[in-house]
C-alpha cells in the first residue's frame, strides 16, 4: 500500500472547512473591512478554491488513481495524492476576473522522480517544474504568470515514477519591482534569481480569506480572517509574521518594492505597543495585521517579548522611509507615538536592575521569553538583564529617532537623540563592554550583575553589526572571533541565525567574509531545517529575503534617501568578482540600473523618474584621480566608522547614465 492511499476521503467531506495555510478566497462570512480592502493598484484577487483540500477537494478535478487523503498532510488534516504511474492528474482551472501577474506555490512531497507541477494559461504551458524525489515536503514555486480578465489558469499536479502528495496551494501577487542581477560571477546571479522568486512566493494577496492562529498545535487555526498587505516572516506552518524576522527581511522586501506590506506590518506592530503591554509590541501577528498570533500571546501580561525587537522596529521604520519617501512614517500618529514610546517610556520602564549611569539601558527580566528577554538568543538559559543585541539595537533606534525627527523638522528632538546615541556608544566602549577583546569581550550582564564573555551568538554579532563597537583593532579581533565561532563549535543550528552574518561583515567592510557566508547559506537551502515542520532551510522566509537585501545593500552598498532624492552607493565586490549589476532598483518614485566594476568604477542609469537624483558614489581609500564620464572632477575624502572613503557627488537626471571612476 502506498503512502498516499492509507486513508481515502470522499470529495464531499467537510465542505465548509478552510485549509489551514491555504490563503485564497474561500466561502466565509468574513468580508474585507474598509481597513482591509484590496490595495489600490494591486493585482486583482485570484481565488483558488479549497487550496488546502480541507473541504474535500470539491473545487479540483481528479483522474483515476488520485484523490484526497489524511495520512500525510503538510498542514491541517488533508492533502491530495497521485499514485505512481503515468497519466494521472489533479487540477483546477481558475478564470481571472482582473489583470495582474501572479506566483503560485505548493507544498509537495514525492516518492520518486518524474512528477510535474504545471501552470497552463488558456491551454498553453506557462510554467512547469519537474519534481525530484523528496519524501519530505518542500515548497515549489512557479511564475510569475501574467493574466488578463477572462484568462483561464490551470493549476495541475501530474504523476511520476513514485507517489505524489500536494498541499497548501498559495497565490501571491508578483512583486512591484522585478530586480535582475547579472555578474561576472554566475553564482550571485543564480542566488539572487532564486532568492527574489522565493521571497515573492511569501507575499500575501490582500483580501484573501485564510485561517487565524494556525500553528503546529492547532493546524486548522481558530477561525478565519481577511488578510491585509503582509508577507510571511517566521515559521511557514504558522499563519503570521514575527517582529524579529520581519525587521530582518525588510531590506529585501524594499528591494522588491513591497512598500505597502512593510508599512502596514510596521504600523500593526506599532499599534500593539500599548501602555498595557509596557510598550512592548506583540511578538507575532496574524496576516490580518491586527490579531496577535495565539501561540505567542496568552494575555496582556503573558506574551513573548524580546528587547531588541522593540528597537529594531524603530530602526527599520526609518529605513523604510528612506527607501520609499512616504511621509506616513513621519505623520502617522500610531507610528510616531511608537517611536517616542520605544525610545523614551520603554527604556525608562525597563531599566531597573543594573546601574548604567549616566545612560539608560533597556533590560529583560532574565525569566524567559514570555516574561521579557534581553536577547534574541532563545537557546541560552543565561538569566540576562542586558545583552549585546539589545544595547546595539537601542543605539540604532536612537540614531533612527534623530533622523526621523530631523525629517519632521523637530531639530530639538533630533539633537537630543543624537546626543543619546553618542553617549550610549561612548559608555558601551569605555565601560559596558569591558576591556577585553575576542573571547574576553563582554556581551551581556546577568540579573545578579555578572558580566558575561565568550560566545553569545546574537548577543555577540549584533554589537558590531549595529555599529556599536568602535572601530579599531579591538573590533577587528572581535570580528575574527565571530567568524571563527560561527564556523566551529559555536555554529548555530538554525539557518535563520546564520542569515545575520553577511550583514555583520558587510557593515564592517569585510566583503570577502560576508560573501563567504552568503554562499554558505545558499548552499544549505535544500537541507532539512532543524524544525522538521518547516521544510528545507530555503523554505524559511528569512533566507530568501535577506539574500536579496544583502546583494543590493551589501555587495552593491546601496543606501537610499528618497526624501532627499539622494542615492549613495559603494562597491563591496569580493575578491574575484569583476563586475555586478542590478536592474530595476526602485527608490521613491524612481528606478535605476547600477553597475560596479571592481571597486573603482560605478555606473548609474536613472531609468525612470520625475526628478533628478543626487548620486553619491563612494569608493574605499583616498584616490588621487576621480572622473565623471571621463572628465576630472573634484572629490573629497571622508572618514566613516573608522574607514577612509573618496566620495563624488553628481546629478543624474531621468534618462541619463553617469560613470564615476577613481584611479
C-alpha positions in Angstrom: 0.0 0.0 0.0 1.4 3.4 -1.0 1.9 6.2 1.4 -0.7 8.3 -0.4 -3.6 5.9 -0.1 -3.7 5.0 3.6 -7.0 6.9 4.1 -9.2 7.9 1.1 -11.8 10.5 1.7 -14.9 11.4 -0.2 -14.7 14.6 -2.2 -17.9 15.8 -0.4 -16.5 15.6 3.1 -16.4 18.6 5.4 -17.2 21.1 2.6 -17.2 24.1 4.9 -13.7 23.7 6.3 -10.9 26.1 5.5 -7.4 24.9 4.6 -5.1 25.8 7.5 -2.5 27.5 5.4 -4.4 27.9 2.2 -4.5 31.6 1.5 -7.0 32.1 -1.3 -10.6 33.2 -1.1 -13.0 30.6 0.5 -16.7 30.8 1.3 -16.9 32.6 4.6 -18.9 35.2 6.5 -15.8 37.3 6.8 -15.6 40.1 4.4 -13.0 42.8 3.9 -13.5 45.9 6.1 -12.6 49.3 4.9 -9.2 48.9 6.5 -8.7 45.6 4.9 -9.9 46.4 1.4 -7.7 45.4 -1.5 -4.9 47.8 -2.1 -5.3 50.3 -5.0 -3.1 49.3 -7.9 -2.6 45.8 -6.7 -3.4 42.8 -9.0 -7.0 41.5 -8.8 -7.5 38.8 -6.2 -7.0 35.4 -7.9 -9.2 33.0 -6.0 -8.3 29.3 -5.8 -11.0 27.0 -4.4 -10.1 24.7 -1.5 -6.3 25.3 -1.8 -5.5 23.1 1.2 -8.0 20.4 0.3 -9.7 20.7 3.7 -13.1 20.9 2.0 -12.5 17.5 0.4 -11.2 18.8 -2.9 -14.6 19.7 -4.5 -13.0 22.6 -6.5 -10.5 20.2 -8.1 -10.7 17.7 -10.9 -9.3 14.2 -10.3 -8.4 11.4 -12.7 -8.4 7.8 -11.6 -5.5 6.9 -9.2 -5.8 10.3 -7.4 -7.8 11.7 -4.5 -7.9 13.3 -1.1 -6.2 11.6 1.9 -5.5 12.2 5.6 -2.3 10.3 6.2 0.4 12.8 5.2 -0.8 16.4 5.2 1.6 19.3 5.2 -0.8 21.2 7.5 -4.3 20.7 8.5 -5.7 17.3 8.1 -6.0 16.6 4.4 -3.8 16.5 1.2 -4.2 15.4 -2.4 -2.4 12.3 -3.7 -1.4 10.8 -7.0 -0.4 7.2 -7.2 2.8 6.2 -9.0 2.5 5.7 -12.8 1.7 7.8 -15.9 -1.3 9.7 -17.0 -2.7 10.8 -13.6 -3.6 14.4 -12.8 -5.2 16.6 -10.1 -6.1 20.1 -11.4 -8.2 23.2 -11.0 -8.9 25.8 -13.6 -9.5 29.4 -12.4 -10.8 32.2 -14.5 -9.1 35.6 -13.9 -11.5 38.4 -13.1 -8.9 41.1 -13.4 -5.4 41.9 -14.7 -2.2 41.0 -12.9 0.8 38.8 -12.6 0.9 36.0 -10.1 3.2 33.5 -8.4 1.8 30.1 -7.3 3.3 27.9 -4.7 2.5 24.5 -3.3 4.0 22.1 -0.8 4.8 18.8 -2.5 6.3 15.5 -1.4 7.2 12.7 -3.7 8.1 9.0 -3.5 10.1 9.1 -6.7 11.1 11.4 -9.7 9.1 12.2 -12.8 6.1 14.1 -11.3 5.3 17.6 -12.6 3.8 20.8 -11.2 2.4 22.8 -14.1 0.6 26.1 -14.8 -1.2 26.5 -18.1 -2.9 29.7 -19.4 -5.7 29.1 -21.9 -4.3 25.6 -22.6 -0.7 26.6 -23.2 2.0 25.8 -20.7 3.1 29.0 -18.9 5.4 27.4 -16.3 6.3 23.9 -15.2 8.6 22.1 -12.9 9.9 18.5 -13.0 9.7 17.3 -9.4 12.6 15.4 -7.8 12.3 12.5 -5.4 11.7 14.0 -1.9 9.7 12.2 0.7 9.7 15.3 2.9 7.5 18.3 1.9 9.2 21.1 0.0 7.7 24.3 -1.2 7.8 24.7 -5.0 7.0 28.0 -6.8 6.0 28.8 -10.4 5.6 32.1 -12.1 5.1 34.9 -12.3 2.4 34.4 -14.9 0.5 37.4 -16.4 -3.3 37.1 -16.7 -5.9 39.3 -18.3 -9.6 39.3 -17.5 -11.1 36.1 -18.8 -7.9 34.1 -19.0 -8.2 30.5 -17.8 -5.4 29.4 -15.5 -5.0 25.6 -14.9 -3.0 24.5 -11.8 -2.0 20.9 -12.2 -0.1 18.2 -10.3 0.9 15.3 -12.6 2.0 11.8 -11.7 5.5 10.3 -12.0 7.5 7.2 -11.0 6.6 7.5 -7.4 3.6 8.7 -5.4 3.0 12.5 -5.3 1.4 14.4 -2.3 0.5 18.0 -2.6 -1.0 20.5 -0.2 -1.4 24.2 0.6 -1.5 26.0 -2.7 -0.9 29.7 -2.3 -1.3 32.6 -4.8 1.0 35.7 -4.4 0.9 38.9 -6.5 4.1 39.4 -8.4 6.2 42.0 -6.6 6.0 45.6 -7.8 9.8 45.7 -8.6 11.4 42.9 -10.6 15.2 43.5 -10.0 17.6 41.5 -12.1 21.2 40.8 -11.2 23.9 40.0 -13.7 27.6 39.5 -12.9 30.9 38.1 -14.0 30.3 35.5 -11.3 27.3 33.4 -12.2 26.9 32.3 -8.6 25.5 35.6 -7.4 23.1 35.8 -10.4 21.8 32.4 -9.7 21.5 33.1 -6.0 19.7 36.4 -6.5 17.2 35.0 -9.0 16.3 32.1 -6.7 16.0 34.4 -3.7 13.9 37.0 -5.4 11.4 34.4 -6.8 11.3 32.6 -3.4 10.7 35.8 -1.5 7.9 36.8 -3.9 6.2 33.5 -3.1 5.7 34.5 0.6 3.7 37.6 -0.2 0.0 37.6 0.8 -2.8 38.7 -1.6 -4.8 41.4 0.2 -8.4 40.4 0.6 -7.6 36.7 0.9 -9.6 34.8 3.5 -7.5 32.4 5.5 -7.0 30.9 8.9 -6.0 32.8 12.0 -3.8 31.3 14.7 -2.7 28.3 12.7 0.3 26.6 14.2 1.7 23.1 15.0 -0.7 22.7 17.9 -3.8 23.8 16.2 -3.2 23.2 12.5 -6.6 24.4 11.5 -6.4 27.6 13.3 -9.1 29.2 15.5 -11.2 30.7 12.7 -10.7 32.7 9.6 -10.0 36.3 8.8 -9.4 38.6 5.8 -5.7 39.1 5.2 -4.1 42.5 4.8 -0.9 43.5 2.9 1.8 41.3 4.5 4.3 38.6 3.9 5.5 35.5 5.7 8.2 36.2 8.3 8.7 33.3 10.6 7.8 29.6 10.5 5.9 28.6 7.4 3.5 26.4 9.4 2.2 29.4 11.3 -0.3 31.9 9.9 1.5 35.1 10.7 4.7 37.1 10.8 7.2 37.9 13.6 8.8 41.2 14.5 12.3 39.8 14.6 12.0 38.1 11.2 10.1 41.0 9.6 12.7 43.6 10.6 15.5 41.5 9.2 13.6 40.8 6.0 12.6 44.5 5.4 15.6 45.4 3.4 15.0 42.7 0.8 11.3 43.5 0.8 12.0 47.1 0.0 14.3 46.0 -2.9 11.3 44.0 -4.2 9.0 47.1 -3.9 6.9 45.7 -1.1 6.3 49.2 0.3 2.7 48.7 1.3 3.4 45.5 3.1 6.3 46.9 5.1 4.3 50.0 6.1 1.2 48.0 7.1 3.2 45.4 9.1 5.3 48.1 10.9 2.2 50.0 11.7 0.5 46.9 13.1 3.4 46.2 15.4 3.5 49.9 16.4 -0.2 49.9 17.3 0.2 46.9 19.6 2.9 48.6 21.7 0.4 49.9 24.3 0.9 51.1 27.9 -0.9 47.9 28.9 1.9 45.9 27.2 4.5 48.1 28.9 5.2 49.5 25.4 6.3 46.1 24.1 4.8 45.3 20.7 3.4 41.8 20.4 5.9 39.3 19.1 3.8 38.0 16.2 0.7 39.0 14.3 -1.7 37.1 12.1 -1.9 38.1 8.4 -4.9 40.2 9.1 -2.4 42.7 10.5 -4.2 43.1 13.8 -4.7 39.8 15.7 -1.8 38.5 17.9 -0.7 35.0 16.9 -2.1 33.0 19.8 0.9 30.6 20.2 2.9 33.6 21.3 0.2 35.6 23.0 -1.8 34.4 26.0 -2.7 37.6 27.8 -1.6 41.3 28.1 0.7 40.1 30.9 1.9 36.9 29.3 3.2 37.1 25.8 6.6 36.6 24.0 8.7 39.8 24.1 12.3 40.4 23.3 14.0 43.7 23.9 15.9 44.0 20.6 12.8 43.8 18.6 11.3 47.0 20.1 14.3 49.0 18.9 14.7 47.2 15.5 11.2 48.2 14.6 12.2 51.9 15.0 15.4 51.5 13.0 13.6 49.7 10.2 10.8 52.2 10.0 13.4 54.9 9.3 15.0 52.6 6.7 11.6 52.1 5.0 11.1 55.9 5.0 14.5 56.3 3.2 13.5 53.7 0.6 10.0 55.0 -0.1 9.9 58.7 0.8 6.4 58.0 2.3 5.6 60.8 4.8 3.3 58.4 6.6 6.4 57.3 8.5 6.5 60.8 9.9 2.9 61.8 10.1 1.0 58.6 11.1 0.2 59.1 14.8 0.5 55.3 15.5 4.0 55.1 14.1 5.2 58.4 15.6 3.9 57.5 19.0 5.6 54.2 18.8 8.9 55.7 18.0 8.6 58.1 21.0 7.4 55.4 23.4 10.1 52.9 22.3 12.9 55.3 22.9 11.5 57.1 25.9 9.0 55.3 28.2 10.0 51.8 27.2 13.7 52.5 28.1 12.6 54.1 31.4 10.2 51.3 32.4 12.7 48.5 31.6 15.9 49.9 33.3 15.9 48.9 36.9 18.4 46.1 37.5 21.9 47.4 36.5 23.1 50.9 37.2 24.3 52.4 33.9 24.6 56.0 35.0 24.9 58.3 33.1 22.9 56.5 30.4 19.9 54.2 30.4 19.9 50.7 29.0 16.7 48.7 28.5 16.7 45.3 30.3 15.0 42.0 30.2 13.8 40.0 33.2 16.1 37.0 32.9 13.0 34.8 33.2 12.4 33.7 29.7 10.6 34.8 26.5 7.1 35.1 28.0 8.3 37.5 30.7 10.6 39.6 28.5 14.1 38.5 27.5 17.1 40.8 26.8 18.4 38.8 23.9 17.3 37.1 20.7 19.4 34.1 21.7 16.5 31.9 22.9 18.7 28.8 23.1 20.6 30.2 26.0 19.5 29.7 29.6 21.5 32.7 30.8 19.4 35.0 33.1 20.3 38.1 31.1 19.3 41.5 32.3 21.3 43.3 29.5 22.6 41.9 26.2 24.8 43.0 23.4 22.0 42.7 20.8 19.6 44.8 22.9 22.0 47.6 23.6 23.2 47.6 20.0 19.6 47.8 18.7 18.9 50.6 21.2 21.8 52.6 19.8 20.4 52.3 16.3 16.9 53.2 17.4 18.3 56.4 18.9 20.0 57.2 15.6 16.8 56.4 13.7 14.8 58.6 16.0 17.2 61.5 15.4 16.9 61.0 11.7 13.1 60.8 11.7 12.8 63.9 14.0 15.1 65.9 11.7 13.0 64.9 8.7 9.9 66.0 10.6 11.5 69.4 11.3 11.9 68.8 15.0 15.5 69.9 15.5 15.4 69.8 19.3 14.3 66.1 19.4 16.9 65.2 16.7 19.7 66.8 18.6 18.6 65.1 21.9 18.7 61.7 20.3 21.9 62.3 18.5 23.4 63.0 22.0 21.9 59.9 23.4 23.2 57.8 20.7 26.7 59.3 21.1 26.6 58.9 24.8 25.4 55.3 24.7 28.2 54.3 22.2 30.8 56.0 24.3 29.6 54.3 27.5 29.4 50.9 25.8 33.0 51.2 24.5 34.6 52.6 27.7 32.6 50.8 30.4 29.8 48.3 29.5 31.9 46.1 27.1 34.8 45.8 29.5 38.4 46.0 28.3 38.8 42.6 26.7 38.7 41.5 23.0 37.7 38.3 21.2 36.6 35.7 23.7 37.1 38.3 26.6 34.6 40.9 25.2 31.7 41.5 27.5 28.5 40.7 25.6 25.9 40.8 28.5 25.1 41.1 32.2 23.0 38.7 34.3 20.3 39.9 36.7 22.8 39.5 39.6 25.3 41.8 37.9 27.8 39.2 36.5 29.5 40.2 33.2 29.3 37.5 30.6 32.1 36.9 28.0 32.6 34.2 25.4 30.2 33.3 22.6 26.7 34.5 22.8 25.5 34.2 19.1 23.1 37.1 18.6 24.3 39.0 21.6 27.8 38.7 20.2 27.5 39.6 16.5 24.8 42.3 16.9 27.3 44.5 18.7 29.5 45.1 15.6 26.5 44.6 13.2 24.8 47.6 14.9 28.0 49.6 14.7 28.1 50.0 18.4 31.6 48.6 18.7 34.1 51.4 18.0 36.4 50.9 15.0 40.0 49.7 15.6 42.0 46.6 16.5 39.5 45.5 19.2 36.6 45.4 16.7 38.7 43.6 14.1 39.7 41.0 16.7 36.1 40.5 17.7 35.0 40.1 14.1 37.7 37.4 13.7 36.3 35.7 16.8 32.7 35.8 15.5 33.8 34.3 12.2 35.8 31.5 13.9 33.0 30.7 16.3 30.3 30.6 13.6 32.4 28.2 11.6 33.3 26.0 14.5 31.7 24.6 17.7 29.6 27.7 18.1 27.8 27.4 14.8 24.0 28.0 15.2 21.8 25.0 14.3 19.1 27.2 12.7 19.8 28.7 9.3 17.9 31.9 10.2 20.6 32.8 12.8 23.3 32.5 10.1 21.5 35.0 7.9 22.8 37.8 10.1 26.4 37.0 9.4 26.6 38.6 5.9 25.1 41.8 7.4 27.7 41.8 10.2 30.6 41.6 7.8 29.3 43.9 5.1 28.6 46.6 7.8 32.2 46.3 8.9 33.7 46.3 5.4 34.7 42.7 5.1 33.1 41.8 1.8 35.1 38.6 1.3 33.9 37.2 4.6 30.3 38.4 4.0 30.2 36.8 0.6 31.6 33.5 2.1 28.6 33.4 4.4 26.1 34.3 1.7 27.4 31.3 -0.3 27.3 29.1 2.7 23.6 30.0 3.5 22.6 29.4 -0.2 24.5 26.1 -0.2 22.3 24.9 2.7 19.0 25.9 1.1 18.0 22.3 0.2 19.0 20.8 3.6 16.2 19.9 6.0 15.6 22.7 8.6 16.2 21.8 12.2 12.4 22.2 12.7 11.1 19.4 10.6 7.7 21.0 10.2 9.4 23.9 8.5 10.6 22.1 5.4 14.1 22.8 4.0 16.3 25.7 5.0 15.3 27.5 1.8 11.7 27.3 2.9 12.4 29.6 5.8 11.4 33.0 4.5 14.2 34.9 6.1 16.8 33.1 3.9 15.4 34.4 0.6 14.6 37.9 1.8 17.9 38.5 3.4 19.9 37.2 0.4 18.0 39.8 -1.8 18.8 42.6 0.6 22.4 41.5 1.1 23.0 41.5 -2.6 21.8 45.1 -3.1 22.6 46.7 0.3 25.6 44.6 1.0 27.6 43.8 -2.2 26.4 46.9 -4.0 26.4 49.2 -1.0 23.1 50.8 -1.8 21.9 53.4 0.7 18.7 55.2 -0.5 17.4 58.6 0.7 14.2 59.1 -1.3 13.0 62.1 0.6 16.3 63.9 -0.2 16.4 62.4 -3.7 19.8 61.1 -3.0 21.3 57.6 -3.7 24.6 56.6 -2.1 26.5 53.6 -3.4 29.7 51.7 -2.5 31.1 48.7 -4.3 31.8 45.9 -1.9 32.6 43.3 -4.6 34.5 40.4 -3.1 37.8 39.2 -4.5 37.4 37.6 -7.9 34.1 39.2 -8.8 34.9 41.6 -11.6 31.5 43.2 -12.0 28.0 43.2 -10.7 24.9 44.9 -12.0 21.3 45.3 -10.8 18.4 46.5 -12.9 15.0 47.9 -11.7 16.3 49.3 -8.5 13.4 51.3 -7.0 14.0 54.3 -4.8 11.0 56.5 -4.2 9.3 57.1 -7.5 12.5 56.4 -9.5 14.1 53.3 -10.9 17.8 52.8 -11.6 20.3 50.4 -13.1 23.5 50.2 -11.1 26.8 48.5 -12.1 30.1 48.2 -10.2 33.3 47.2 -12.0 35.6 46.1 -9.2 35.8 48.7 -6.5 37.0 51.5 -8.8 34.2 52.2 -11.3 30.5 52.6 -10.9 27.8 53.4 -13.5 24.3 54.6 -12.6 21.4 54.9 -15.1 18.3 56.7 -13.9 15.9 54.7 -16.0 12.6 56.3 -14.9 11.5 59.1 -12.5 10.1 62.5 -12.2 13.1 64.5 -11.0 16.9 64.2 -10.8 18.7 62.4 -8.0 22.0 63.3 -6.4 24.3 60.3 -6.7 26.9 60.0 -4.0 29.4 57.4 -5.4 31.7 56.2 -2.6 35.0 54.3 -3.0 37.2 52.9 -0.3 40.5 54.7 0.2 42.0 58.1 -0.8 42.3 58.4 -4.6 44.3 61.0 -6.5 42.2 61.0 -9.7 38.4 61.0 -10.0 36.5 61.2 -13.3 32.8 61.7 -14.0 32.1 60.4 -17.6 35.8 60.7 -18.2 36.1 64.3 -17.1 38.3 65.0 -14.0 36.2 66.2 -11.0 36.9 67.4 -7.5 36.4 64.7 -4.9 36.6 64.7 -1.2 37.7 62.2 1.3 35.8 61.4 4.5 36.2 59.1 7.5 33.2 56.9 8.2 33.2 54.5 11.0 37.0 54.3 11.0 37.4 53.9 7.3 38.6 56.5 4.7 36.5 56.9 1.5 36.7 59.0 -1.6 33.3 60.4 -2.4 31.9 62.1 -5.6 28.5 63.8 -5.8 26.9 64.2 -9.2 23.4 65.0 -10.5 21.7 62.2 -12.5 18.5 63.2 -14.3 15.9 60.7 -15.5 17.1 59.0 -18.7 20.7 59.8 -18.1 23.7 57.4 -17.4 26.7 58.6 -15.5 30.0 56.7 -14.8 32.3 57.6 -12.0 35.8 56.2 -11.7 38.8 56.5 -9.4 42.4 55.8 -10.0 
